[in-house]
Every structure is written in structure tokens, then in C-alpha cells.
Amino acid sequence: MRAFIRSSGLGSHKNIPKVNLLSAGEDSDAFWQPRLQRSWRNVIQAHYVNETVFVHGLYSPFHFSHWLYNGMLPLYSTMKRFGGTKDSWTLRAARYQGDPIDRQGTWEMDHFFQTGKELVLSQAEMSTPFQTLPPSDAPICFQRAVIGLGSQCALSYCENNIPAEIYKRFREEIAEYFWSTSDTWSKHLKNAQEAINSRWKRQEQEHNSRQDKGAEKKRQEAPGGKAMNSPLKCLELARYYNFEAAGPNHGLEHGEAESRVGQMHPDVADPPESYQNLFVESNAGDDAGKASKRKLVVGIIQREKSRRLLNDDELIQGLIQAGFRVKWMSFDHGCGIAETAYLLRDVNVLITPHGNAIGTSVFMPSHDPVPTILSVDSSRYKEAWFMFTATAIGQRFTQTMCGPSNYVDDASREHCPYHKDLKSGHDTLGSVRNLVLGLPDSMVKTDKEKASMSGSALDRLRNKNLDYVNSNPAAQKLAEEEMDALIGPEQPNALIRKYGEDIWTFLLYFWKEAPRYVDVVRVVKFVQSLQRDLEQEKLSEATISTNTSTGIQQNQHMGDDGAQKSYRLYVEYVRKGRACGLDGCSGILERNVANETTSAFGKHSIDDTSKWGQPTSESQAMREGLTPGILETIWRIET
């Protein structure tokens, strides 16, 4: 459903439709219907704002990727389509009913709303200076309203796609606002630190006035509290390797190279002519001349709790000894939108466990080379959510798994041994409502029996079972043995037969959140192949540039039309079957790349808003040859 525009004039109440304000799954739909309210007085008092108001809903704003891909980017796209400016207002009129009313997290929005405001309908929803409640003394009127987000996002549950160029413009606008110059970036950091200090001081004063130790503990644990550090913490934690030079006696550097700080295009501001790389990749076939070449920037995002990388230091060493520049990052102690975008602005290859951090890839540069995401999955769990976002942006995406059930040879078995994680096992068990280990067969209810019980009856059953285990040493010993089998390297078939579907529920959560190893040898070879791809991309671009200058006509899909040029090489990778590395690639690539109606590529957007979403003249040629057979090709790390 496209956004619905309401301009001046009374019209008919029957002509005002209900509009879905969310760009998320069908079970999250939130329909909102404007009301027509007449006043028969000749004169009424009202606040008038000569701007457009964009009426929208928010989905899981405390989750970065949902806030971004289901909320902010659809809103940003809608604003670009219908003339939104820095002076525009928004009205957050709905939210996903499963979300708490407060946002739980604060993401800066001043790169969009520098002078405008966002109207919210509850005090609890005010989380940044840009939120405000409607005035209580009189109505507030706008020149025009754009209602809804047009059901647009990269996921299949949205009716429409966001044009690929919008992601690029979103990234550029953030960069222009926060670090258009190094002085601008320095000013932002100074203002951000002052805001943090002010908040901490205010919180301390509030605590001192209450003299409540319980409130102190709650403050420390709350988002934004000292225990959570600050949005700048990720900048302090970032580690840089091989950016100034690469060689056996060089590695970890003291922060970001001075020549790159606050730069829009760090590799331009920090030219490669004097860069020395003393590593020789003999097994990659590089000669001495190539050994001095400055290589790709590989970003590694670590998670400190669930899904953490068990051998990230080994991965770093493998990459820096292969001559790559490496940036290690952690977002677990706080990172604002500006700081997140800043850290990713020069990352060519992103390696991170599946999860929220992959959503930051929207801030990676879109060319030189085509960006690549490597999702480090546990050996028994994978999902395709970020495959949708990556393909719509124009990023190559594949996965690596190394561990029980996924050993490709004896070497990988040695590199990725079984990791016993009892703590995660017990944490997961506590979240599975109906599963209690250590029971004799006679006490275990079947799936059919549990399905017929009420919630209160299930609670009573769980409490009874827990009391039995806690008071019975033999049951406690059995519970320990069953836990070892449950989290062990082999699928616990005996426990599945005993406890039924509750075991699968446990395993789904446990495998998803489990720590995991990276198969360092294979991943380093894979990144080396991406370096070779970059060299080939440069040759292709040089050939196109030369042929164009001599007047040789190129195929239409090789054209230089603004929005499409950045993504031409990505579509070429799709055509070669080297863009997607998951089962189910074909359906995702069909929707986001190949299908003329739903593709994010080859569409008019900010280049001509009057033709928004319509195919460009290069559209058909760009997708030529993207047959079902091609789209089904899975791009895997070589084994």
C-alpha cells in the first residue's frame, strides 16, 4: 500500500482510508484512520505549521536493525519521495503492539529533524529532544500530511522495496552532517561528551536527592547509565591494525591514523603511495610488487555475551599476516548512530556473528570494492534476515560455520573444537517454560498432554517437577547428565524422544546464541579472493572508462546513469552466482534484484521523484541474464 496523502479541504469522511503505518510483518500491522472533525465556529485558535507532517509507526525501536530497516529507512524513503526536508515534522501515531510503550533505546535523529519535531502521543515515548507532545491549549495544523510508509522495506513481507539509491543517500547524509570536515567531527565528539557528562551529573544529583540505594542499582542497569558507558565507548574500544603500514614488526596501532580522523573518504585523504606492506602471500601467488600494495579493510565486530567469537584474536593475526588492514569493533558498551556509521565508513569486508551488528553494513562504502558481509554462524543455526537487507543494498553476503555437525575435514575439527557452554545452557533452560531435566520417564508429559493443559496448569506442573528435582539427589545427577548431552556436540536424539518438542525449543535458542569459532585458514583465503576481485573490478572499470572515452558504445547495463553505476558491478556478481551464500538465495535475489516490479535496482527515486519506483531506461538490460538457474547458485567459501 503506498503512502496516502491528505491535503487541504474537508472532503468526505468516507474517503479517508485506514492506512497501515508500519513496514513490518503482517502480524505487526497497525492501521490508523484520520478523523474529520468539524468546527462550526467562525474563528478557532490553532497552531499552524507550514510544513508537511509524516504520519508513521515504529517497530521495535530498541532493536537497532528493526529500528533502521523497518522504521527509519522506510520513513526516510517516504520523506525523500514526498518532499520532506529538515523542517518537516512527523507524527508517531502507532507502534507494534508487542513493543513496550517507551522506546527503551535512544537513536539520534537530528540528521533528519534539525528544526522540525516529532509528535508523540505519550510522555513515555519522549526519548530525544525532537519528540514533543501535541499542544494542550489548541489544535496543531499542518499544510499537508503524508500518512503511512508505503509498506516498503527489503524483507519479503513488505509490498514494495526501498530503491537502492536511498540507502546510499541515507549514508551520505549522515556523513555530511557529522563529519563533512574533521572540524565538524571534532565538534560532534565534544558536544556528545558534554551531553554525556551533563546526563551523568543530572543522574547523580537525582540519586543524591533520593538517597535510595535501590534506585542507584536501577540507574546503573538502565540504558544510558554509567554501567552501560556511552555512545562514544565504541570509538575508544576500536582497535586498528596495519593501517599505517604492514609487516612482521607492525600490527596494533595507537588508535585511528591521524590522517584518516574525521575524513569523509579516508583512503583518499590517506593516499597509498607511501604505504609499505612487507608481507608476501606466497601461497596466494602474489609477487614482490604486489606485496607493497595497501589491501582491503576488514571489519570484525565482536559480541561479548551471546554468539561471541571464540578465536577473534587468531582471526586478526591471520588477516594482518596476510597484509590486510583490520578494524576490531565492539558495540556492547554503547555506540551512537554517528559513531556506528563512522566506524563502518571505510570497511570493505565485514565479519561478525549473525545478529544486530550485520545491520550496520548499510554504512559500508558501496564501491571499490563491492562490499561483502561474512556472517559467522553457529554450526547448527542460520537464518536469512540480513540476506534480504544486503541484497537490497547491493552487498555480497555469505556465511561461514565451523563446529560440530559442520566439519569439512580434520583440520577444521582441530581449529573449531567443541566448546562446552554450561552457563548458556542453564540460562536457556530457564527460558523454556515447560522443560525440566532430571525427571523419570513416568513423570514426563507428552506433547499432546501438554497441549491440552492451561497456562496455569503448566505452571503448576513445572513447579512440581522442579520441587522433585531439587529434593532428589539422583534426579539432580540425572539433570546434569542430560544437560551435558543437551549442549553436547551430537544431536540429543534420546532427549528429543523423551521430552518432545520442548527439546527443540531449547535447541533453537541455544544453537542461535551459542559462541562460535571462525575457520581462520579458510576465511583468510576467502578474503584474499575478495582482494583479487577488487583488482578485477578496477580493470573492468578502467576498460569501461577507456572505451567510453574513445566513443565505443557499451551495453545498456554498462551505462553511467548516476544511481545505477554504483550497483552495476554488484549485479554482475549476481549474474556470476557470486553474491549470495545461503540456501534460499534464489527467492531473495528474485525479489530484490531480478524482478522488474519488486527490484531495488534500476528504479527512479531521488533522481526524478515524479517517476518514483518506475524502471529506468537501463533497468531491463541490468537484469538481463538473471535466470532462475543463475539465482539458485550458492556462493560458498571454498572447502
N, C-alpha and C positions, 0 to 999 in steps of 0.2 A: 504494500500500500504506500503510495507516495505521500509526501507531506501535504497537508491541507492548508491552504492559505485563506485567511479571513481578513478582508479589508473593511473599509468604512461602509455604512449603510445597514439598516435594520434587517432587511430580508425576511425570510420566513424561518421560523423556529424549526420547522420540519426539514429544512435544507441543511442544517448543521449536523454533520455525521459524528458518530463516535470514532475516535482515532486512537490507534494503538501507539502509545508513547515510548515503547521500549523496542530495542533491536536485539532481541534475545530469543530463546526457545519459546514454543507455543505455550508451554505451561507457565511462562513468566509474563504473558501478555497483560498489559494494564491499559484498558480503554478509558478514554476521557472525552467527555462531550461538553463543549462550551454551552453556556446558558445565555439566552437572550433575556435581559432584564430591562424593562422599560420604566422610565420616569415621566410622569405627566406634568411635572413642574416646568415652568418656562426656563428657569435658571437652576443649575445644580453646581455644587462645588466639586471639583475633581482635580487630581494631579495629572498633568498631561506630559507625556514624554514623546517627543517627536522622533521615535525610533521604532524599529521592528522588535517585537518580543518573540523569542523562540521557545515554544512550549514543549517540554521533553520530560522523559522519565529516566531514572538512574537504576542500573542493575549492579548489585554487589560492589559498591564503590570502595569498600575496604580491601578488595582484591585487585591488585594493580592491573592485571591483564583484562579482567572483566570491565573495570572502570574505563580502560583505554579502548578496547576493541568493541565492546558492547555499548559504550556510553559516549566517551569524549570524541572519538573519531567519527561516529555517526552524526553527532551534534556538529562537529567541525565541518564535516562534509555538507550538511544541510545549510549551515551558515554561509559557506562559500557559494553554494548553489543559489541561495535566495538573498544575496547582498548583505550578509552580516558583516559588521565592522567592529572595531574596538569599542565603539559606543553602544553596540547592541545590548539588549537585556535578554535574560532568559527567565522562564518560569518553570521550576521543577515541580510539576503537578502530580507526579505519580512515582512510585518505586515498586520494585519487585516485592510482592507481599511476604516472601520468605526472608527478606532483609530486615534487620533492626532499623528503627527509625533514624538513629544517628548514624553518621557515615563511618564512624569508627576509625577512619584514617583521613588525613588531610593531604590532598594533592593540589599543588599550586595551579591556579587557573588565570593568573594575571597576564599571561602572554596572549590570552584571548580577551579578557574583560578588564582592560586597563582603566576605562572610565565608566563602563556600564555596570550593571548589577545583576545578581541572580536572585529572583524572588523565591522564597521557600515558604511553606505553609505551617511550619512548626519551629519553635525555638530550638528544639533538639537537632534540627537539620542545619543550623548555622555553624559552619566549621571553618570558614575563611572570611576575611574582610569583605569578600564580594557577595556573600549571602546577606539577605535582608528580608525582614517580614513585610508584608503589604502594609501600607499606612492605615492606621485605625481611624483617622478623622474623616477620610473621604476616599472615594474610589480612585484607582490609578488607571489612566487610559494611555494606549499606545497608538501610533499611527497605523500599524499593521501587525498581524500575528501570523506566524508560521507554526502550525500545530503538528507535532509528530516528527519522527526521524526517518520516515520513508522505508521502514523495515530494511535497512541496509547495513550489512556487515560482511565479513569474509566467510562466516560459517554458513552451512547449508540450510539452517533453519531460517535465515533471512531471505526475503523475496528478491532483494536486489544487492548488488555488490557496490562497494565504495570504489570509485575509479582509482587505479594505482597511483596516479599523479597526486592524489590528495595526501597519501602517506608521505610522499616526498616533500610536498609543500608544508605539511604539518611539522616535519623535522626541521626544515629550513626556517620556518617562522620562530620556532623555539630557539634555534641557534642565533638568529638575528637579534632576538630580544635579549638573550642572556650573555652572549659572547660575540657580538658583532666586532668588538675590538678587545684587546687584552685589558684595557682600562675598564670596559663595561663588565667584564668577568670579575675583575678585582673589586669593583663596586658592589656587584651582586654578593660576592663572598663576604664582604664587610657588612652589608645590610643583613644578610642571613645570620651571621654570627651575632650581631646586635639584637636581632629578633629572638634568637635562642637564649641569649643572656637575659633579655627582658622577661621572657616567659619563665625561665628558671627562677628569677628573682621574685616574680609575682607568685609563683607556686610556693616558694619558700615563705613569703610573707603570709600567704593564706594558711599555710601549715602552722606557722608560729602563732597566728591568731586563734587557731582552733586547739592547738596543743593536744592533738589527737594522734596517738601512735598508729592506730588503725588506719587513719586517713593517710598517714605518711606511707605506710606499706602500699596502700591502694594507689597513691600517686606515683610511687616508684614503678609499679607494674603497668600503669596506664600508658597508652600510646602518647609519645611526646615527653614522658617523664625522663628523669636522668638515667634510669636503668635502661631506657631504650636509646640513650645517646641522642644524636641529632641528625638532621638531613645531610649534614656535611661529613658525617663519620665515614661514609664510603670513600670519600676523597682521601681521607687520612689513611685508610686501610689499604688502598690500592697499591700494588707492587708492580714495578716496571723492570723488564729485563731486555737487554740488547737494543735499546732504542738509540743509545749514543754510539755504540759500537758492539761488535760481536766477536768473541774469541775465547780461548781457553781461560784467560785471566780476567774475563769480563762477564758479568751476569746481572745480578741485582743492582739497581741504581737507586740513588737517593731522590726518589720522587720523580715526577714528570720532568723531562728535559726542559730547560728554561726557554729554549727557542720554540717549544710547542705550547706553552702555557697560554690559555685564552685565545688560541688561534682557531679560526673557522675551518681552515684547511691545513692541519698540522704538517702533512707531508710536503706541502708547497712552501710553507714558512720554514721548514727544516729540510732544505734540499739534500739529495742523496750523494752529491758529488764527492764529498769528503768522508763519507761513511765507509768504515772498514769492517769487513766480515772475514775473519780468519778461519772459520770452519769450512772444511771441504767435505761435501757429501759424496764420497766416492761411490757408495752403493746406489746413489741416485743418478750417477753419470755426469755430475757437474764438473766442469774443468776449472782451472785456477781463476780464469777470468770471471766466471760466474760466482766464485766463492766470495768475491768482494761486493756482491750485489746486496742491496738492502731488501729484506724479504717481508712477507706478509705480517700483519699484526694479528696475532691470535689472542682472543679474549677468553679467559677462563673465569666463570662465575661459580664460586663455591657456596655450598649451603652448610651451615654449621650443625643443624639438628637432623631432621629427616632428609633422606636422599643425598647425604653428603658424599663427596668423592673421597674414597679411602686412600688413593695414591696420587693426589693432585701434585705433590712435590716431585714425584717421579715423572709425571707428565710434563711439568715445567722444565725439568732438566733435559728430557728427551727433545723437547722443542727448541730450547735455547742452544743445545749442542748441534742441532740441525740448522742453526743460524737464524731462526725465526725470532721476531720481536714478540714478546709475551706480556700481556697485561692481566694480572690476577686481581679479581674483584670479589667483594662480599657486600651484600645489601642487607644482611641480617641485623645490623645495628643502626639502620636508618639511612635513607637516601631520598632526596627530593627529586622532583621531575627534572629540574635543571641539571642536577648533579648526575642523575642517571643518563640523561641524553649526552652530557659532556663526556662521560667515561666511554660511551659506546661510539662516539663520533668518528673514531679512526679505526675501529675494529673491523677487520675483513672476514675473519672466521671466528664464530662464537661457539665455544664448547661449554656445556653446562648440563646438569641433570634436568630431566623433564620437569617442567613446572613454570611458575610465575616468571622466573628470570628470562625465559625464552621470549617473553613478550617485549623485552627491552630491545629486541632486534630491529624494531621499527626505527631506531635511532642510528643504525649502522649505515655507512655510505652505500649508495646504490650502484656504484660502478668502480672499476679499477681496483679489484675485480668485482664481478657479480658476487654479492655476499653469500656466505654459506653458514648454515647452522648445523651443528652436530649435537644431537640430543643424546646424553648418556643415560640410558635406561637400565633398570634392573633386568636381570636375565629372564624374569617371568612376567614382566608387565610393560606394556607400551600402549600409547593412545595417540590419536591423530589430531588433537585440537589445534596445536600450533602448526601442523602441516597446512591447515586452512589459511591461517594468517600469513604464513611465509609465502605461499604460492600467490596470494593476492598482492603482496608487496613486491614480489619479484626476487625472491631469495631461494637458493637451493637448500634443501633440507634432507638430512638423513640421520640415521641413528647408529649407535654402537652399543653392544651389550657384551659383557664378559663375566661369566659366572656359572654356577650350577645350571644345568639344562641347556647351556649355550656355549660349551667349549668346542672350538673348531679344531683344536689339536692339543697335544701335550704341553706345548709352550704356553698357550693361553690358560691352561689349567694351572700352570705354575705361576703365571702373572696375576691371576684372579682367583685366589683360593677362597674356599667357603669362609664366610665371615659370620660368626655366631653373635647375634644381637639380642640378648635376653631382655634388655631394658625395653627395646621397641616391641618385643613380643608381649611383655606384660602390659605395656601401655595400650597396645592394640586390643588385647584380650579384654581390658576394662571397658572398651568402647563397643564391644559386641554384646548386645543386651542379653541374648539367650544362651550364651556359651559359657559353661563352667566345666573345666577339665578335672579329671580325677574321679569321675563317677563310675560305679559299676554299671554294667550293661542294663541291669534291671531298673535303674533309676533314669535312664536316658529316654526322653520322649522322642517319638518320630516326628518328621517334618509335618505329616498330616495331623498329628495330635496337637502340635504347637500352633498350626494354622487355625485350629478350631477354638483356641483359647483367647480370652480377652486380654487386654493390656495389663490389667490389674492381676489377673491370674498368672500371667507370665512373670510379673514382678515377684509374686509370692513364690512361684516355682524357683526362680533364680535365688532368692533369699534362702529358701530351704536347702537348695543344693550347696550354696556357699557355706551355710552353717554345718552341713555334713562334712565337707572337705576340711574346714578349719578345725573341726573337733576330732578328726580321724587321721592319725599319722600315716597310715597305709595309703589313704586317699591323697594325702599331700605328696607322698613319694611318687604315686602314680601320676599326679598332676605335673610334677617336674619332668617325669619321663615323657609324658605326652607333649609338654611344651617343647622339649628338645626335638622331638620328632616333627612337631608342627612347624618349627622355624628351621628345620634341617635342610640339607642340600637336596633331598629327594622329596617328591610329592607325597604327602602323608595319606596314602590311599586307605590304610586301615582306619585312620581317624575320620576320614570322609564317610566311610561306611558306618562308623559308629555314631557320629554326631550329625551327619547330614549337611544340609545347606549352610548351617552356621559356620562350618569349617571354611567353606568357600568365601563367605562374607569376611572372615578373619583374613584369609589369604589375599583377597583382593586389596584390602587396606595395607597389610603387612608388606606384600611384594611391591606395592606402589611406593611406599615410604622407605623401603629398605636402603641402607647405604650400598654403594656400588663401586666397583673397580673400573678403571679405564684400561683397555688393552693398549698400552702405550706404544708398543712397536708398530702395531697396525695403524693406530691413529696418527703417529708421526709420518708414516709412509703416505697416509691419506692426505695430510696437509701438504706434503711435498708434491703430490699430484695436483693439488689446487694451485701451488706456485707455478707449475708448468701450464696449467690452464690460463693463469694470468698472462704469462708470456705469449700464449697463443691468442688471447684476446687483444693484446697490444698489436700483434701482427695483423690481425683481422681489421682492427680499427685503422692501422696505417695503410692497409691496402684500400680500404674504402675511401680514406681521405685522399690518397693519391689518384685513384680512379675518378673520384668526383672532380678533383682539380683539373684533370685532363679532359673532362667532358664526357667520360664514359657513363652511360646511364646504368643505374643499379636497379635490381628488382625492387618492387614497391616496398617490400618489407625491410629493405635496407635504407629507406628514406631517412631524412634528417628532421622530420617533424618533431617539434620540441618534446612533447610528453612521451612520445614513443621511443625516441632514440635511446633513452636510459635503460629501456627494458628489452630492446631488440636481442641483445646477447643472452638474456635470460630465456627468452622464448626459444632461442637456438638450442640452449641446453635441454629444454623440454623436448624439442624435436629430436634430439640425440638420445633421449632416455636417460639423461644425467642430471635430473633436477629433483627427483623425489625418491626417497628411500624407505617407504613404508608399504606394507600390504594395503591395498585400497587406494593407491595413488591415482588410479585411472579416474575414479569418480570425482576426486578433489580437483585434479587438473582439468577435467572436462568442465566442471562448473566455473572455476576461477580463471582459466586460461583459454581453453579451446572453444567453448560455447559462445556463439556470437551474442546471444541475449544476456547471459549472466557473467561473461568475462569481465575482469577488472582492467583488461588491457585493450588498447585500440578504441577507446571511448573518449568523446569530448567531455571536458569538465571545466576547469577554470580557464581553459583556452577560449571557450565560447559557451557561456552558461545557457544561452538560448537553445543550444543543441545538447544539453547535458545528457549523458548516457547513450547518445546515438553513436553508431560506429563512425570512425574517421575514415578517410579515403584509403588509409593503409591497413585497415582492420582485417580485411579478408586475406590479404597477402601475408600478413603477420602470422595468421593461424594456419596457413596452408601447410598441409602435410601432417597435421596433428591428428593422426588416425587413432582409433581405439587401440590398435596393436602397439603403437608408439607410446601411448599414455599408460599402458599397462606395464611398461618396462620399469623395473625397480632398480634404483641406483644404490648399490651396496658397497660398503668398504670391502676391498679385496681380501679374500681369505687365503 
